[in-house]
């Protein structure tokens, strides 16, 4: 074999080896690029979040009075505690547990407070991270679980059509407050969705969302309870809902 042919063989082998090595390196780089990044762990000191919440609203010498609790939670404290007690007793997710190191997890008060604040103010999941020590994903998971729990535990009692007795009570309350014939109030809460389709942004406004709701089905189908009241000497025979900002 001549020296020139030997050199050609060596060059061919070298090119093959280089190609194999390059392909191997490319495959490693591609795997690393597609490998999902692990979230950085943040030590939030969840015990501090529970203690702060307890001292502010629930201990004997609390920081904030009941009227401030009512304004911030959009409900009275006894009602909130009733919800927390029922849910924590019957829904495993809201039962505080110890991990393998003997450390307590998030309390039911922390989880329920984060959820109620999100619903009350329409804010994102990490709004109260610094105060309650819950991350965004945990808060959103709490929201999903408490919604299912409310339906499961309180649906039969509260998520139903009003009875004649309920209706009369609502009418009496409305009349005392200066709104004869009013059986309730309706409001729309806006929840930001960054990936909302462009077409939906203009079509799903308050009026259209209300139009899709079944709240007026009984009226449209003639099953609404009969009422009778007078305003400015004019007799009305259908109840109404008070609305704000729609």
N, C-alpha and C positions, 0 to 999 in steps of 0.2 A: 504494500500500500504506500502510495506516495505521500510526501509530507503535506501537500496541499489538500488531498482528500481527507487526511487525518485531521487537519485543522477544521475542515468543514463539518466533520462528525462532532468534533469537540464543541464547535459553535452551536450546532443543532441541539446537542444535549444540554448545553448551558442555557439556551433559550427555553427549552422545555422545563428545566428546573426553575428558572426565573418565573415562568408562567404559573407553575404549580404554587410557588411561594406567594406570588402576588394574589392568586385566587384565594389562598388560605387566609392571608391578611385581610383581604376585602370581606370575606365571610365573617371574620371575627369582628371587624368594625361594624358591619351591618347588624349583627346580633346585639352588640352593645348599644347601638343607636336606637334599636327598636325595643330594647329592654325597658320596661316601665320604671320610672324613678320612684324610689321609696320616699314617702313623706317623712320629713324631719320630725322627730319626736319633740314635743314641747312639754316640759314639766309645768303644769298650770297651777299646782298646789290647790287641788279641788276642795280640800278641807277648808282652806281659807275662804273659798267662795261660799260654802255652806254656812260657815260661822258668821260671815259678814251679812248674809241674807237673814239668818236667824236673829242676829242682834238688831238689825234694822227694823224688822217687822213682826217678829214672833216671840221674842223673849218677854219677860214680865216688864222690865223697864226698857221698852223699845224706843228706837230713835224717832220713827215717823208715826204719827197718830193715825187712827183708823180712816179719817177722811182723806188722807194722802194715799193710803193703801187703796181706797175705793177709786180714786182718780187714776192712779198708775196701773192698777190691775183691771180696771173697768168692771169690777165686781166687789161685793163686800167680802171681808175676810172669812166669816163663817162659811159662806158658799164656797170660796176657794179651798178652805181646809176640808170641807166635805168632799169635794172632788178629789183632792190629793189623797185623803184617807181611803176612799172607795177604790181608787185606781191602784194605790200601792198595796192594798190588801188582795186585789183580785187579778192584777195584771203583773206577771213576773218581771217584765222589763222595768217596771218602776219600783221594784223591791231592791233596796240597797243591799249589796253583797260585798263580801271580802274577797280579794284576789288571793293568789297563791302566797303572796308575801304578807297576808294578814291586813292589808290596807283596804279601807272602805272605798267603795266606788261612789259615784255621784248620788246624791240624795234625791228622793222624790220631789222635795221642795225645789231643788235646783232645776230639775227637768221640767216640772210643771210651770215654774216661773218663767223660764226661757220660752216655753211654748206660748203661754198666755200673753207675754209681752210681744212676741212676734205677731200673733193674731190681732192684738189690740192696736198696734201701731203700724203694721204692715212692713216691718223692717226685716233685714237679712238675718241669717242664722248666727253670724258672728258679732252682731251688734253688742251683745252683753258678755262677750268673751272675757273682757278685763274684770267684769264684776262677778259674774256667776262661774267663770272658769270652765266654760263649755266651748269647744270648737264648733266651726260652722257645720261640718257633717254630722256631728253629734246632735246639735240643735235641730237640724232638719229631720233626723231620725226620730227624735223625741216628738216632733210635730206629727209625723206619720203615725206613730204609735198612740199618741193621745187622741188623735182624731178617731182612730179605729176603736179605742177604748170608750170614748164618749158615746159613739153609736151603739156599741155593744152593751154598755152598762146603763145608759140613760135614755136610749132611743125610745123604748116603749113608753116612757113617762113624759118625755118632752118633745121628741121628734114625731109628732102626730098632729092631726087636725084638732082644733079646739072643740071641746064638748059644749053643749048649750050653757052649762054652768061656767065654763071658762070664758065663753064669749060674753056672757053678761057681766062677769067680773071685769073683763077688759073694757067693755063699754062704760061701766061705772067709773073706772079709773080715768079713762079718757075724758069723760064729762067733767069730773072734778078738776082736771088739769086744763079745762077750757077747750077741749076738742071733742064735742059730742059726735058719736058715730065712729070714732077712731078705734080700731082693734089692734093696732100695732104700728111699728115703724120699720122702714126699710132703708138700708144704706149699702153702698157698693164700696168694697175695699180693693184698692189696686195693688196687685202683687207684681213686682218687676220681673220680667223674664227676658234676659238678654238675647236669647235665641228665638224669640217670638217671630213667626213668619210675618213678612211685611204686610201681606194682605190682611192678616188678622188685626194688625195695629189700628187700622181704620174701620174695620167692620165690627169688631167686638167691643163697642163702647158700652156705657152703662145701660142705655136704653135697649140695645140688642141683647145684652146678657140677661136683663130682666125679662125680656120677651121670651127667652128660652127657658126661663124658670117655670116650674109647675105651680108657683105660689098663687096664680090667678086661675088655675084650671077649674076650680069649683065654681067660680063666678061665671066663666065662659060656658060651662056645661050645665048651668042652672042648678047646681047643688049647694050654692052658698047659703049660709044661714040668713034668715029674714030678720031685718032690723028696721026700726022706724024712729027717726029723730027730726027735729026742726032746727033750722038755722035761718035767722032773719025772716021768720014766718013762712019759710019754704020747707015743705016736707020731703025728706029723702028716705029711700027704702033700701039703700045699699051701703054697707060699711066701707071704710076706706083705710088706707095705710098712710101715715105721715112719712114723707121722704125728704131727704136733705142732700143737696148737691148732685142730683141725678138730672 
